[in-house]
Amino acid sequence: MALLKEKVTHIHHWTDKTFSFKTTRNPGFRFKNGEFAMIGLEIEGKPLLRAYSVVSPNHEDHLEFLSIKVPNGPLTSKLQHIKENDEIVVNSKPTGTLVCDYLLPGRNLFLFSTGTGLAPFMSIVRDPETYEKFEKIILTHTVRKVNELAYKDLLDNLNSDDVYREVTKGQFIYFNTVTRETWEREGRITDWITNKKLWSKVNVPEFNPSHDRVMICGSESMTFDLKKIFEDMGSSEGSTKIQGGFVIEKAFAEKS
Ligand SMILES: Cc1cc2nc3c(=O)[nH]c(=O)nc-3n(C[C@H](O)[C@H](O)[C@H](O)COP(=O)(O)OP(=O)(O)OC[C@H]3O[C@@H](n4cnc5c(N)ncnc54)[C@H](O)[C@@H]3O)c2cc1C
C-alpha cells in the first residue's frame, strides 16, 4: 500500500460537526469521480486511516474532503484540529461504487445524500462526463439543521458559476431538505419520493426505472430505505462488476 503525503492548504469549518479541507495532490494520485480513498494522519509513526470520498473533481490539481467531527473519534478528534501546512496521508488506491460507469445509460440521474454523504456527489456534479451521459442531474442533500448544508452556495449557483456553467449547461438541479428546523423544504427525502412531491418540485418527469438512474450515499437507515423504494419501483442495484439502475454507498460504518 503506497501512502502519499499531502500538505493541507485550506480548512473551512462549516459547523461544530463538520469541516472541509483542501490538500496538495500528487500527480500520481488518480481516481474516478465519486470514489473514496483511505486518508488520515500519521500518529507516532503509524498511519491512522479512514475512508473518505473525494469532494474535488478529478480534473482539479488539489484534493478536497468533507469531514465529520466525531467526539472521541480516533481519527476525527485529531483531524478536526489540522492547520494549513500540516501533513495528511492518502492511500494511493481509491475505490468505490458511486461511479457513473456502474450505471446503465439513462435519461436523468438522481443523487440522494444525507450528511457527509454529499461528498462523493460534489465531484460527480462537476464532472463534464456526467452531463454528457445524462440529461438532468438532480442532487438532493438532507441534513438536520440548515447550517449543516455544506457547499450550499456553490451548489445553488453551479449553473451560473464562471467555470461550471459551461459544464452543467443548466442541466443541474440542487434540492435540499432539513429535518429538525423550519426551512423551505422540510422532511426526509424518502417522504418526498414516496408522496411523489419531489418530481414536481424539481420539475422532472416522475421516476421511471427504464430511463432514470440513481446514486445513494448516506446513513445505513437512509440507504436501506432508499434501496427498498427504488427496488419496489422496478430498479436494480449495480456494482463495480455489473451496471444497474442504482448504486449505493454507506457514508460511514455504524458502531457495532
Ligand atoms: C465508503 C466510506 C466513505 C466515507 N466517506 C466519508 C467522508 O467523505 N467524510 C466523512 O466525514 N466520513 C466518511 N466516512 C466515515 C469515515 O471513514 C470515518 O468513520 C470518520 O471519519 C470518523 O472517523 P473516526 O476515527 O473519528 O471515528 P470512527 O471510529 O470511524 O467512527 C465512530 C462513529 O462515528 C459515526 N460516524 C463516522 N463517520 C460519520 C459520518 N461521516 N457521519 C456521521 N456519523 C459518522 C459512526 O457511528 C461511527 O461508528 C466514510 C466511510 C465509508 C465506509
The ligand as a MOL file (V3000), in Angstrom:
LIG
                    3D

  0  0  0     0  0            999 V3000
M  V30 BEGIN CTAB
M  V30 COUNTS 53 58 0 0 0
M  V30 BEGIN ATOM
M  V30 1 C -17.0650 4.2200 1.9830 0
M  V30 2 C -16.9760 5.2530 3.1010 0
M  V30 3 C -16.7910 6.5920 2.7610 0
M  V30 4 C -16.6990 7.5490 3.7830 0
M  V30 5 N -16.5550 8.8740 3.4280 0
M  V30 6 C -16.5410 9.8130 4.4170 0
M  V30 7 C -16.4330 11.1990 4.0960 0
M  V30 8 O -16.3380 11.6120 2.9280 0
M  V30 9 N -16.4520 12.0860 5.1300 0
M  V30 10 C -16.5530 11.6800 6.4530 0
M  V30 11 O -16.5610 12.5310 7.3430 0
M  V30 12 N -16.6200 10.3840 6.7640 0
M  V30 13 C -16.6040 9.4550 5.7890 0
M  V30 14 N -16.6610 8.1210 6.1260 0
M  V30 15 C -16.5520 7.7590 7.5600 0
M  V30 16 C -15.0660 7.7800 7.9410 0
M  V30 17 O -14.4120 6.6830 7.3360 0
M  V30 18 C -14.8240 7.7370 9.4760 0
M  V30 19 O -15.6930 6.8340 10.0890 0
M  V30 20 C -15.0000 9.1180 10.1040 0
M  V30 21 O -14.0050 9.9800 9.5810 0
M  V30 22 C -14.8330 9.0860 11.6320 0
M  V30 23 O -13.5790 8.5640 11.9440 0
M  V30 24 P -13.1590 8.4070 13.4710 0
M  V30 25 O -11.9220 7.5650 13.5210 0
M  V30 26 O -13.0830 9.7520 14.1200 0
M  V30 27 O -14.3600 7.6060 14.1340 0
M  V30 28 P -14.8920 6.1470 13.7590 0
M  V30 29 O -14.4800 5.2080 14.8510 0
M  V30 30 O -14.5190 5.8010 12.3600 0
M  V30 31 O -16.4670 6.3620 13.8050 0
M  V30 32 C -17.1380 6.4100 15.0460 0
M  V30 33 C -18.6290 6.5060 14.8060 0
M  V30 34 O -18.9510 7.8210 14.3560 0
M  V30 35 C -20.0560 7.7830 13.4740 0
M  V30 36 N -19.6240 8.3610 12.1600 0
M  V30 37 C -18.4680 8.1030 11.4830 0
M  V30 38 N -18.4060 8.8130 10.3280 0
M  V30 39 C -19.5540 9.5220 10.2740 0
M  V30 40 C -20.0710 10.4380 9.3250 0
M  V30 41 N -19.3720 10.7600 8.1880 0
M  V30 42 N -21.2710 10.9910 9.5560 0
M  V30 43 C -21.9690 10.6780 10.6910 0
M  V30 44 N -21.5270 9.8160 11.6260 0
M  V30 45 C -20.3340 9.2450 11.4280 0
M  V30 46 C -20.4490 6.2930 13.3350 0
M  V30 47 O -21.4910 6.0000 14.2410 0
M  V30 48 C -19.1930 5.5770 13.7320 0
M  V30 49 O -19.4480 4.2950 14.2020 0
M  V30 50 C -16.7550 7.1430 5.1440 0
M  V30 51 C -16.9070 5.7840 5.4530 0
M  V30 52 C -17.0410 4.8540 4.4640 0
M  V30 53 C -17.2250 3.3980 4.8460 0
M  V30 END ATOM
M  V30 BEGIN BOND
M  V30 1 1 1 2
M  V30 2 1 2 3
M  V30 3 2 2 52
M  V30 4 2 3 4
M  V30 5 1 4 5
M  V30 6 1 4 50
M  V30 7 2 5 6
M  V30 8 1 6 7
M  V30 9 1 6 13
M  V30 10 2 7 8
M  V30 11 1 7 9
M  V30 12 1 9 10
M  V30 13 2 10 11
M  V30 14 1 10 12
M  V30 15 2 12 13
M  V30 16 1 13 14
M  V30 17 1 14 15
M  V30 18 1 14 50
M  V30 19 1 15 16
M  V30 20 1 16 17
M  V30 21 1 16 18
M  V30 22 1 18 19
M  V30 23 1 18 20
M  V30 24 1 20 21
M  V30 25 1 20 22
M  V30 26 1 22 23
M  V30 27 1 23 24
M  V30 28 2 24 25
M  V30 29 1 24 26
M  V30 30 1 24 27
M  V30 31 1 27 28
M  V30 32 2 28 29
M  V30 33 1 28 30
M  V30 34 1 28 31
M  V30 35 1 31 32
M  V30 36 1 32 33
M  V30 37 1 33 34
M  V30 38 1 33 48
M  V30 39 1 34 35
M  V30 40 1 35 36
M  V30 41 1 35 46
M  V30 42 1 36 37
M  V30 43 1 36 45
M  V30 44 2 37 38
M  V30 45 1 38 39
M  V30 46 1 39 40
M  V30 47 2 39 45
M  V30 48 1 40 41
M  V30 49 2 40 42
M  V30 50 1 42 43
M  V30 51 2 43 44
M  V30 52 1 44 45
M  V30 53 1 46 47
M  V30 54 1 46 48
M  V30 55 1 48 49
M  V30 56 2 50 51
M  V30 57 1 51 52
M  V30 58 1 52 53
M  V30 END BOND
M  V30 END CTAB
M  END
